[in-house]
Amino acid sequence: MKTLIVYGIPNCDSVKKARAWLTERGIDYTFHDFKKQGVSAELITAWLATQDWQTLVNRKGTTWRKLDDATRNAVVDAASATALMLTQPSVIKRPVIRWPNGRVSVGFDPAQFSQRLSG
């Protein structure tokens, strides 16, 4: 069985909630810190195989809001979103979870987490 991996940044509230939820239930996971460990093109490509680029780009976050209009307007497809995520990993919606079965989800939803772990 593959390891559950939580991708994100440690000070993100959603990441904190997801990690606490997993820890409270005794579920082992590996934490991948975007800021310290980075995000590779291969990893983003793997996520985009199952998630729409619009789901992965957090347009409500501080990083997105701090971008200039030209940069924001240039994000129009998976390729341009990938380029942005590689240069600004904090723009990725968090947490990204790679479940033991290899599937990927974005964000923290306790009901979804329970369902994924039971099925």
C-alpha positions, 0 to 999 in steps of 0.5 A: 500500500502506498503512503498517504501524502499531504502536500501544502505549507505548514501555516495554512489553516486547511493543511493544519485541519487536515493534518490534525484530522488524520493524526486524531484518527491515527492515520499515518501520512507524509507531509510535503512542504511546498516551501521547503521541498518545492513542487516539480513539474512532474508532480503538478502534471500528475495532479492535473491528470485527475484534477482540473487546473482551475481546482488546483489554482487558488484564486481566493488566496493571498498569493493570487491577489498579490499577483499583477493583473497581467500575470493573473490574466495569463493563466488560461489553461493547464500549461499556463497554470503549471508555469505559475504553480512552479514559480509560485507554489503558494498559489496551489490550493491546499492541501493536495492529498495523494491517497494510498490508492493513488487518487488525488484530492484538493482541499480539506473536507472531513466527509470526503476524507472519511469516504476515501479512507473507508473505500 
